[in-house]
Amino acid sequence: AVPAARAQNANPPAEATQSAEVNQPAQVSQAAGAWHINLHTVSHHFSERQHGKKWNEENLGLGINYAFPSNLSLQAGFHRPGKPLSTYATGEYTPLTWGNLHSGVYAGLRTNYTRPVMAAAGALVRWQGERYSVTVRAAPKTCGQCSAFIALEFGWKL
């Protein structure tokens, strides 16, 4: 006969067989292979606009983002930097990760700024939670009539 103590060790409870990783808090990834809806909110421009005009700092709009199973994602949408409505399509590359913070660059095209179609590029930092994200984008001054800016957006995983 097998002693009772040895018999208990032969069939340990399920909790004892779980790896230590299961009980550790999971680091939130950028939800690769996931769709997100983004709400564009406010921005701050760093230079004066020509002819005494002010930059629109409330850039309300919506975007859709697809995160691939890597550090790449695509985003497209619209916002209102003024009149008329502006549309955009960008790619993002975020190779730098610190916990839930992801950092990298974006580049693509936007419409209805100083020209009908022009480049859009800059850097971004994103805090990515399980269902929500907060992104700060920064862009350099790229033309004489443009301004460097930072912008804030919120995201929701679908």
C-alpha positions in Angstrom: 0.0 0.0 0.0 1.1 3.5 -0.7 1.3 5.8 2.3 -1.4 8.6 2.2 1.1 11.5 2.0 2.7 9.9 -1.1 -0.6 9.3 -2.7 -1.6 12.9 -2.3 1.7 14.1 -3.9 1.1 11.7 -6.9 -2.1 13.6 -7.8 -1.6 17.2 -6.7 -4.5 19.7 -6.9 -4.9 21.5 -10.3 -3.8 24.8 -8.7 -0.4 23.4 -7.8 0.2 22.3 -11.4 -0.4 25.8 -12.9 2.8 27.6 -14.0 3.9 30.7 -12.2 3.2 32.7 -15.4 -0.5 32.1 -15.1 -0.6 33.8 -11.7 1.5 36.8 -12.8 -0.2 39.9 -14.3 0.0 39.8 -18.0 1.8 42.6 -19.9 -0.7 44.2 -22.3 0.4 44.0 -25.9 -0.9 46.2 -28.6 -3.6 43.6 -29.2 -2.1 42.2 -32.4 -4.7 41.2 -35.0 -7.3 43.5 -33.4 -9.5 46.4 -34.7 -9.7 49.6 -32.7 -11.9 52.7 -33.1 -10.0 56.0 -32.4 -11.5 59.3 -31.3 -9.4 62.4 -32.2 -9.7 65.1 -29.7 -7.4 68.1 -29.2 -4.0 69.3 -30.5 -1.5 72.0 -29.8 0.4 73.8 -32.6 3.8 75.3 -31.8 4.0 78.2 -34.3 1.8 81.1 -35.3 -0.4 80.8 -38.3 -0.1 83.3 -41.2 -2.2 86.5 -41.4 -3.1 86.5 -37.7 -5.3 83.4 -38.0 -5.4 80.8 -35.2 -4.9 77.1 -35.6 -7.9 74.9 -34.7 -6.9 73.1 -31.5 -10.1 71.0 -31.4 -9.7 68.3 -34.0 -12.7 66.0 -33.5 -12.9 63.0 -35.7 -12.9 59.2 -35.9 -10.4 56.6 -37.1 -10.2 52.9 -37.5 -6.9 51.1 -36.7 -5.9 47.5 -37.4 -2.9 46.1 -35.4 -1.1 43.3 -37.2 0.6 40.5 -35.3 3.8 42.5 -35.1 4.7 46.1 -34.3 2.9 47.4 -37.4 -0.6 48.8 -37.7 -2.7 50.7 -40.3 -5.0 53.6 -39.5 -7.5 55.6 -41.6 -10.1 58.1 -40.7 -11.2 61.8 -40.7 -11.1 64.8 -38.5 -11.9 68.4 -38.7 -8.8 70.7 -38.4 -10.9 73.4 -40.0 -13.1 73.5 -43.2 -13.3 71.2 -45.1 -13.0 67.8 -43.4 -9.6 66.1 -43.6 -9.1 62.4 -44.3 -5.9 60.4 -43.7 -4.4 57.0 -44.0 -1.2 56.1 -42.1 1.0 53.2 -41.2 2.5 52.9 -37.7 5.6 51.2 -36.5 6.0 50.9 -32.7 9.1 48.8 -31.9 9.8 50.3 -28.5 7.8 48.9 -25.6 8.0 49.6 -21.8 5.2 47.7 -20.1 2.0 49.1 -21.5 3.7 52.0 -23.3 4.5 51.6 -27.0 6.5 54.2 -29.0 7.4 54.6 -32.6 6.7 56.5 -35.8 3.8 56.9 -38.3 3.7 58.0 -41.9 1.1 58.4 -44.6 -1.1 60.9 -46.4 -3.7 63.5 -45.3 -6.0 65.7 -47.3 -7.3 69.3 -47.2 -4.5 71.1 -45.3 -2.4 73.6 -47.1 -2.6 71.4 -50.2 -5.3 68.9 -51.4 -3.0 65.9 -50.5 0.2 66.0 -48.5 2.4 63.8 -46.3 1.7 63.1 -42.7 4.5 61.8 -40.5 5.8 62.0 -36.9 6.3 60.1 -33.7 3.8 58.6 -31.3 3.6 57.2 -27.8 0.7 54.9 -26.9 -0.5 53.6 -23.6 -2.4 50.3 -24.4 -4.7 48.7 -21.9 -6.8 45.6 -22.3 -9.7 47.5 -24.0 -8.6 51.2 -24.2 -5.7 53.2 -25.4 -4.4 56.8 -25.2 -2.1 58.0 -28.0 -0.1 61.2 -28.2 1.2 62.0 -31.7 3.9 64.6 -32.5 4.7 66.0 -35.9 7.4 68.3 -37.0 6.9 71.5 -39.1 7.1 70.2 -42.7 6.3 73.3 -44.8 6.3 77.1 -44.5 2.6 77.3 -43.9 2.5 74.4 -41.5 3.2 74.0 -37.8 4.7 71.4 -35.6 2.0 69.9 -33.3 1.1 67.3 -30.7 -2.3 65.6 -30.8 -4.3 63.4 -28.4 -6.5 60.5 -29.3 -8.4 57.8 -27.4 -8.9 54.2 -28.7 -11.3 51.4 -28.0 -10.7 47.8 -29.0 -13.6 46.3 -30.9 
